[in-house]
Amino acid sequence: MKKEELYRFVDHTALKAVTTWKEIQQLCQEARFFRMASVCIPSSYVKRAHEYFPELNICTVVGFPLGNANTEAKLMETRQALADGASEIDVVINLGMVKNGQYPQVTEEIRLLKQEVGNKILKVIIETCYLTEEEKIEMCHAVTEAGADFIKTSTGFGTGGATLEDVRLMKEHIGPNVKIKAAGGIRSKEDMEKYMEAGCSRIGTSSAISMLQDGE
């Protein structure tokens, strides 16, 4: 796949705690120039980014990176992000609930968040590095049943990122209307191509430009 094509699938990401407005501006300019799928930025920058770059598709994170906020807090965070101009929400599941075997509660939280998001995009981060295979499969079912748009491998802040094995497992167990986003640990153009071939529709990375320039 040509690098120009790969850019279309990238969520150009800057989520570090010390990310500055100058860095957000550069990220947005790069995403616009290379015509990336979105910028994924902290919610505190969404309104300003939307005002400066109204043509951009802006993604932000909710319940990030731990996922253990209560549902109402996640809903309020989502509501504000949408009001500020976000059109995609990447939310972290409550991993404690998963470990407790509370799969219906996790499904209901996702359902409420999708209801809040409406016709905009909800991506559900299941943080695969902390889950057993059984739990990953259960989360595929939860994301599907709740009507979310994407299942996403990782925050990039856990003990591990995306793996091709996890993407293939997701592809086998998600419903036909759910897409896959891989994030964390993707380090080259060849990696990106492998993840796309395995079934991903989005790649979350802060390094797309260097990866794709190096991959020429």
C-alpha positions, 0 to 999 in steps of 0.5 A: 500500500502506498504511504499516501493511502496509509495516511488515510487510516491514521489517527495522528495522536498526541496524548502525553500529559505534558503535550503543549498547545504548540505540539497540538497545532503541529499535529493538526497541521500535519494531519491536514497536510497528509489528510489523515483520518483524525487527530487524537488529542486530550479533551482539554485541547478539543475546543481550541483545536476545533476553532483553529482547524474546523475542517479536521476530524477531531478524536479525543479520549474518555476515561483515559488511560485507566478506564476506572471512572464511573459511568456518569463521569465518562458520559459527562466527559463525552458530552463536553467533548462533543460540545467542544467539537469532537467527532470521535470518542475513544473510551477505555473500558472499566477493566476492574469490571471485566476482572470481576466478570461483570460483562453485562455492566461493561456492555451497558456502559458502552451502550450508554456511551454510544447512545450519547455519541449518537451518529458520531464514532465511538471506539472502545479501548479494551487494553488487551495487555491486561486481559485473558483470551476469554476476556478479550472475546467477551469484550468483542461481544460486549462492544458488538452488542452495545453498538459501538463503532470500533474496538481498539486494542490499547491506550499506549500507556499500558504494559503492552500495545497492539499485537497481530494475534489480538487483531486476528482474535478480534476479527474472528469475534466482533460483529460485522458492523464493528471495525478495529483500531490498533494502537501501541507498538506499531513501529514501521510502514511494514507493521502498518501494512500487516495490521491493515491486512489483519483487519484494522481500519484505523492505526493510532500512532504519534509516529506515522510521518517518520514511519512512512517517510522512512518506509519510502 
